[in-house]
Amino acid sequence: MELSAITDDLIAELQTLHFGWPVTHVYNPLVYARKAYDAYLQRYAAPPKEVVFVGMNPGPWGMAQTGVPFGEVHAVKSWLDIETEVGAPEIMHPKKPVKGFSCEKSEVSGRRLWGWARATCGSPEIFFRRFFVANYCPLLFLEASGRNRTPDSLKAAEKKPLLNVCDRALRRMIAFLKPRYVIGVGNFARDRVQETLEGMGLVVGRITHPSPANPKANRGWENAVEQELAAVGVKMEK
């Protein structure tokens, strides 16, 4: 499968990168949760797609646990019907342990995104006929305190090679999935999509990030998303 080869190459390129203080821990769920990620691709990534949503990078209680983008544990198990063995990062932060599908914490962003998909489409089979959800960067960055450090906040000397690697993988994924629309989840993802996919003849858009840290997301995220999708031409059928 082409996406498996893209993943292999992405993992290999990411392993050549180095990140320093204030980053103390780097998790790559494509490595230790590869079984779950492969199951997600095999089940739901058949091209062509009409719309691909692109998030920024894993959350500690989402993809970092399950290997699935925005992978809130309950949603992945109960709706996407994926549950596999999950390993662990080589060096794990005590405040952000990886427990895989045994993790009892819930990632709000993933709960909102997959909850909206379920409410809108009913079954994952219907949702994935038109849509796919990916992440731009598969790495989770943690500081000594356990605080997340997002890719856009890395040092310039670390960020540039990371973006180059992730750009290449994104272009290859989009070429494989053949969507008409690519929608960034939040500003960073939209900006990377816009720059990386320029010249490919795609419609690029943005939806509000579902994080509870985003005030707009806490005021009716589902309604905001449907309005933002409609503005770029994506119609939701209920």
C-alpha positions as CSV (number, residue, x, y, z in Angstrom):
1,M,0.0,0.0,0.0
2,E,1.4,3.4,-1.0
3,L,0.5,5.0,2.3
4,S,2.5,2.4,4.2
5,A,5.6,3.3,2.1
6,I,5.0,7.0,2.8
7,T,4.8,6.2,6.5
8,D,8.0,4.1,6.4
9,D,9.9,7.0,4.6
10,L,8.5,9.6,7.0
11,I,9.6,7.6,10.1
12,A,13.1,7.1,8.6
13,E,13.5,10.8,7.9
14,L,12.2,11.9,11.3
15,Q,14.7,9.7,13.0
16,T,17.5,11.8,11.6
17,L,16.2,15.0,13.3
18,H,17.2,16.2,16.8
19,F,15.4,18.5,19.2
20,G,16.8,20.3,22.2
21,W,15.8,22.3,25.2
22,P,13.1,23.2,26.1
23,V,11.9,19.9,24.4
24,T,12.9,17.0,26.6
25,H,10.7,14.2,25.2
26,V,9.6,13.4,21.7
27,Y,6.9,10.7,21.0
28,N,6.4,9.2,17.5
29,P,3.2,7.1,17.6
30,L,3.8,6.0,14.0
31,V,6.5,3.8,15.6
32,Y,5.1,2.5,18.8
33,A,1.4,2.5,17.7
34,R,2.1,1.5,14.1
35,K,-0.4,-1.4,14.3
36,A,-3.3,0.9,15.0
37,Y,-2.2,3.5,12.5
38,D,-1.9,0.8,9.8
39,A,-5.4,-0.5,10.7
40,Y,-6.7,3.0,10.3
41,L,-5.1,3.4,6.9
42,Q,-6.1,-0.1,5.6
43,R,-9.7,0.4,6.7
44,Y,-10.4,4.0,5.9
45,A,-7.8,5.4,3.5
46,A,-8.9,4.0,0.1
47,P,-8.8,6.8,-2.5
48,P,-10.2,8.9,-3.9
49,K,-11.4,11.2,-1.1
50,E,-13.4,14.4,-1.6
51,V,-12.0,16.1,1.5
52,V,-8.9,15.6,3.6
53,F,-8.7,17.2,7.0
54,V,-5.1,17.9,8.2
55,G,-4.4,18.5,11.9
56,M,-1.2,19.8,13.4
57,N,0.3,17.0,15.5
58,P,-0.7,14.5,18.1
59,G,-2.3,15.3,21.4
60,P,-1.0,13.4,24.5
61,W,-4.4,11.7,25.1
62,G,-5.3,11.2,21.5
63,M,-3.0,10.0,18.7
64,A,-0.1,9.6,21.2
65,Q,-2.2,6.8,22.8
66,T,-4.0,5.2,19.8
67,G,-1.9,6.0,16.7
68,V,-5.0,7.5,15.0
69,P,-5.1,11.2,14.2
70,F,-7.4,13.0,16.8
71,G,-7.6,9.5,18.2
72,E,-9.6,9.9,21.4
73,V,-9.6,6.4,22.9
74,H,-13.3,5.9,23.2
75,A,-14.0,7.2,19.7
76,V,-11.4,5.0,18.1
77,K,-12.5,1.9,19.9
78,S,-16.3,2.3,19.8
79,W,-16.8,4.2,16.5
80,L,-13.8,3.5,14.3
81,D,-13.7,-0.1,15.7
82,I,-9.9,-0.1,16.1
83,E,-8.1,-1.5,19.1
84,T,-4.6,-3.0,18.9
85,E,-1.6,-3.5,21.1
86,V,0.4,-0.3,21.6
87,G,4.0,0.0,22.7
88,A,5.6,3.0,24.3
89,P,8.1,5.7,23.4
90,E,11.7,4.9,24.2
91,I,11.8,7.6,26.9
92,M,8.4,8.4,28.5
93,H,7.5,11.5,30.4
94,P,5.9,10.6,33.8
95,K,3.2,13.2,33.4
96,K,2.2,12.0,29.9
97,P,2.4,8.2,30.1
98,V,1.3,6.1,27.1
99,K,-1.2,3.5,28.1
100,G,-2.6,2.9,24.6
101,F,-6.2,1.8,24.6
102,S,-6.2,1.4,28.4
103,C,-5.8,5.2,28.7
104,E,-8.7,6.5,30.8
105,K,-8.2,10.2,29.8
106,S,-10.2,11.7,27.0
107,E,-8.9,14.1,24.4
108,V,-11.5,16.8,23.9
109,S,-10.4,17.7,20.4
110,G,-10.7,14.1,19.2
111,R,-14.0,13.6,21.0
112,R,-15.4,16.7,19.3
113,L,-14.1,15.9,15.8
114,W,-15.2,12.2,15.7
115,G,-18.4,13.0,17.6
116,W,-19.3,15.5,14.8
117,A,-18.4,12.9,12.2
118,R,-20.7,10.4,13.8
119,A,-23.5,12.8,14.3
120,T,-23.2,14.0,10.7
121,C,-22.7,10.7,8.9
122,G,-23.8,8.0,11.3
123,S,-21.3,5.3,10.4
124,P,-17.5,5.5,9.7
125,E,-18.1,3.8,6.3
126,I,-20.3,6.7,5.2
127,F,-17.9,9.3,6.6
128,F,-14.8,7.9,5.0
129,R,-16.4,7.6,1.5
130,R,-15.9,11.4,1.3
131,F,-13.5,12.3,4.1
132,F,-10.2,11.4,5.6
133,V,-8.4,12.8,8.7
134,A,-4.6,13.1,8.8
135,N,-2.0,14.9,10.8
136,Y,0.7,17.1,9.3
137,C,3.4,16.2,11.8
138,P,3.2,12.9,13.7
139,L,5.5,13.9,16.6
140,L,4.4,15.0,20.1
141,F,6.9,17.4,21.8
142,L,7.0,17.7,25.5
143,E,8.9,20.0,27.8
144,A,10.3,19.1,31.2
145,S,7.1,20.2,33.0
146,G,5.0,17.9,30.7
147,R,3.7,20.9,28.8
148,N,3.1,20.4,25.1
149,R,5.3,22.3,22.7
150,T,3.7,22.7,19.3
151,P,5.8,22.4,16.1
152,D,5.4,26.1,15.3
153,S,7.1,26.9,18.6
154,L,10.3,25.0,17.9
155,K,13.6,26.7,17.4
156,A,14.0,27.8,13.8
157,A,17.0,25.5,13.2
158,E,14.8,22.5,14.4
159,K,11.6,23.6,12.8
160,K,12.9,24.0,9.2
161,P,14.1,20.5,8.6
162,L,11.0,19.1,10.4
163,L,8.7,21.1,8.0
164,N,10.7,19.9,5.0
165,V,10.2,16.2,6.0
166,C,6.5,16.7,6.8
167,D,5.9,18.7,3.6
168,R,7.2,15.8,1.5
169,A,5.0,13.3,3.2
170,L,1.9,15.5,3.0
171,R,2.4,16.0,-0.8
172,R,2.7,12.3,-1.3
173,M,-0.3,11.5,0.8
174,I,-2.5,14.0,-1.0
175,A,-1.3,12.8,-4.4
176,F,-2.4,9.3,-3.3
177,L,-5.8,10.3,-1.8
178,K,-6.7,12.6,-4.8
179,P,-9.0,15.0,-2.9
180,R,-10.6,18.1,-4.2
181,Y,-10.5,19.9,-0.9
182,V,-7.8,19.9,1.8
183,I,-8.9,21.5,5.0
184,G,-6.4,22.6,7.7
185,V,-7.7,22.1,11.3
186,G,-6.5,25.4,12.8
187,N,-4.3,28.1,11.4
188,F,-0.9,26.3,11.5
189,A,-2.2,23.3,9.5
190,R,-4.0,25.6,7.0
191,D,-0.8,27.6,6.4
192,R,1.3,24.4,5.9
193,V,-1.3,23.0,3.5
194,Q,-1.5,26.2,1.6
195,E,2.2,26.5,1.1
196,T,3.0,22.8,0.7
197,L,0.3,22.0,-1.9
198,E,0.5,25.1,-4.0
199,G,0.2,24.4,-7.6
200,M,-1.7,21.1,-7.2
201,G,-5.1,22.6,-8.1
202,L,-6.7,22.0,-4.8
203,V,-9.2,24.0,-2.8
204,V,-7.6,24.8,0.6
205,G,-9.7,25.8,3.6
206,R,-9.6,26.0,7.3
207,I,-11.9,24.9,10.2
208,T,-11.7,26.0,13.8
209,H,-9.5,23.8,15.9
210,P,-11.7,21.8,18.3
211,S,-9.3,22.3,21.3
212,P,-10.9,23.4,24.5
213,A,-8.0,26.0,24.7
214,N,-9.7,27.7,21.7
215,P,-12.5,29.9,23.0
216,K,-14.4,29.7,19.6
217,A,-14.4,25.9,19.9
218,N,-16.3,26.1,23.2
219,R,-19.1,28.1,21.6
220,G,-20.7,25.6,19.3
221,W,-17.8,24.0,17.4
222,E,-20.0,21.8,15.3
223,N,-22.0,24.7,13.9
224,A,-18.9,26.8,13.2
225,V,-17.3,23.9,11.3
226,E,-20.3,23.3,9.1
227,Q,-20.4,27.1,8.3
228,E,-16.7,27.1,7.5
229,L,-16.9,24.0,5.3
230,A,-19.9,25.5,3.4
231,A,-17.9,28.7,2.8
232,V,-15.3,26.7,0.7
233,G,-17.9,24.6,-1.0
234,V,-18.1,21.4,1.1
235,K,-21.7,20.4,1.7
236,M,-22.6,18.2,4.6
237,E,-25.4,15.7,3.9
238,K,-27.4,14.5,6.9
